[in-house]
Amino acid sequence: MMDSDDTAVVTVYGMLWRVLPGPTWLKIVVLVALAAAVVAVCFAWVFPAVAPIMPFNDVTVE
Amino acid sequence: MTDRAPVARAGRPRVAAVVGVVGELVITLGVLLGLFVVWQLWWTDVLGERTQAQAIASLDWDPRPLPPAGDEPTATATPHREPAPVLDEPASGTTFATMVVPRWGSAVLPISQGTSTDVLDVLGVGHYDGTAMPGQVGNFSVAGHRVTHGKPFNRIEEIQVGDPLVVRTEDLWFVYRVTSTEVVRPVDVEVIAPVPGEPGVSPTEAQMTMTTCHPMYSARERYVVHARLDYWLPAAEGTPVELEPALGST
């Protein structure tokens, strides 16, 4: 077994896991909700802002 | 592991921390890139198809051809070949026409004014500012996505010379016939000149041009379809016969 304390402390996701309160199932629920929020923010704002920079969407002659 | 631990003890936690955090960053970046691909190839189509269907539904008129049910012999409507009544160019973002490419089936695509991304990404097909309006002498030029954002021109490479392109405004049908297809560089604006390929020349014919990206998933070149007006028809007089095979395929 790995020494979970050593590795958990030094990684961001490990830290996140330790900071979250409650039992394991609650941590999982919170993390899934967080991941969904990140996906939503990306789909709604981040990706539409990045897409025009990407070199495969131009359809016009100019 | 326990053998080497005493030697590495001083440096190892720090190295492990750096490697761990870098690894996390790389994995996170990979997941975000994967999400971007999902967004680009799937979600923009979901949104684009929805907004384009809304653009069609919000028209004051019904752009769908009448079904070829027995009561209206559409084939007997007389094609008009005299100069057609021409609309004024509408405000940017206004959906003012629709088009059907019978080779693609019966799908009705909205045509909106302008070729900026807020038109093309949302409303589908965009009409180049300053080019002719449907039926007008000159070059009625439109652009559309070939992939993503509802991909209205996805199957452009299937179009053959001689194929009809059917454009509809509120009152009129316009039937264009494809005269040529070509692949050009993105800077070759003469494809949308009033006389395609001959900038500065005064037009004597009503033509139409479609542009989209080429090859698929790239913006290196443009795929271009040119067509010439065959005839026009007031919508009140009937439906172009060119739409009947398309209707039958639904």
Contacts between the chains, C-beta under 8 A, distances in Angstrom:
chain1	res1	chain2	res2	distance
A	6	B	13	6.5
A	6	B	16	7.1
A	7	B	16	6.8
A	7	B	20	6.5
A	10	B	13	6.9
A	10	B	16	6.1
A	10	B	17	3.6
A	10	B	20	5.1
A	10	B	21	7.0
A	11	B	17	7.8
A	11	B	20	4.3
A	11	B	21	6.3
A	11	B	23	8.0
A	11	B	24	5.6
A	12	B	21	6.3
A	12	B	24	5.4
A	13	B	24	5.9
A	14	B	20	7.8
A	39	B	35	6.3
A	42	B	32	7.0
A	42	B	35	5.8
A	42	B	36	7.5
A	42	B	39	7.0
A	43	B	35	7.8
A	43	B	39	5.4
A	43	B	43	5.9
A	47	B	35	7.7
A	47	B	36	5.6
A	47	B	39	4.5
A	47	B	40	7.2
A	50	B	36	7.1
A	51	B	40	6.7
A	51	B	44	7.9
A	52	B	117	6.1
A	54	B	40	7.7
A	55	B	218	7.7
A	55	B	219	5.5
A	56	B	147	7.8
A	56	B	213	7.1
A	56	B	217	5.4
A	56	B	218	5.4
A	56	B	219	5.3
A	57	B	117	7.7
A	57	B	145	7.4
A	57	B	148	6.7
A	57	B	149	8.0
A	57	B	213	7.3
A	57	B	219	6.4
A	58	B	186	6.4
A	58	B	213	6.1
A	58	B	219	4.0
A	59	B	120	6.4
A	59	B	143	4.9
A	59	B	144	6.2
A	59	B	145	5.6
A	59	B	146	6.6
A	59	B	153	7.4
A	59	B	211	6.3
A	59	B	212	4.7
A	59	B	213	4.8
A	59	B	219	7.8
A	59	B	222	7.3
A	60	B	115	4.7
A	60	B	120	7.7
A	60	B	126	7.8
A	60	B	128	7.3
A	60	B	143	4.5
A	60	B	186	7.9
A	60	B	211	6.1
A	60	B	222	7.8
A	61	B	184	7.1
A	61	B	186	6.1
A	61	B	187	7.1
A	61	B	188	5.8
A	61	B	189	4.9
A	61	B	191	5.8
A	61	B	192	6.1
A	61	B	211	5.6
A	61	B	222	5.6
A	61	B	224	7.8
A	62	B	186	7.0
A	62	B	187	7.5
A	62	B	189	6.6
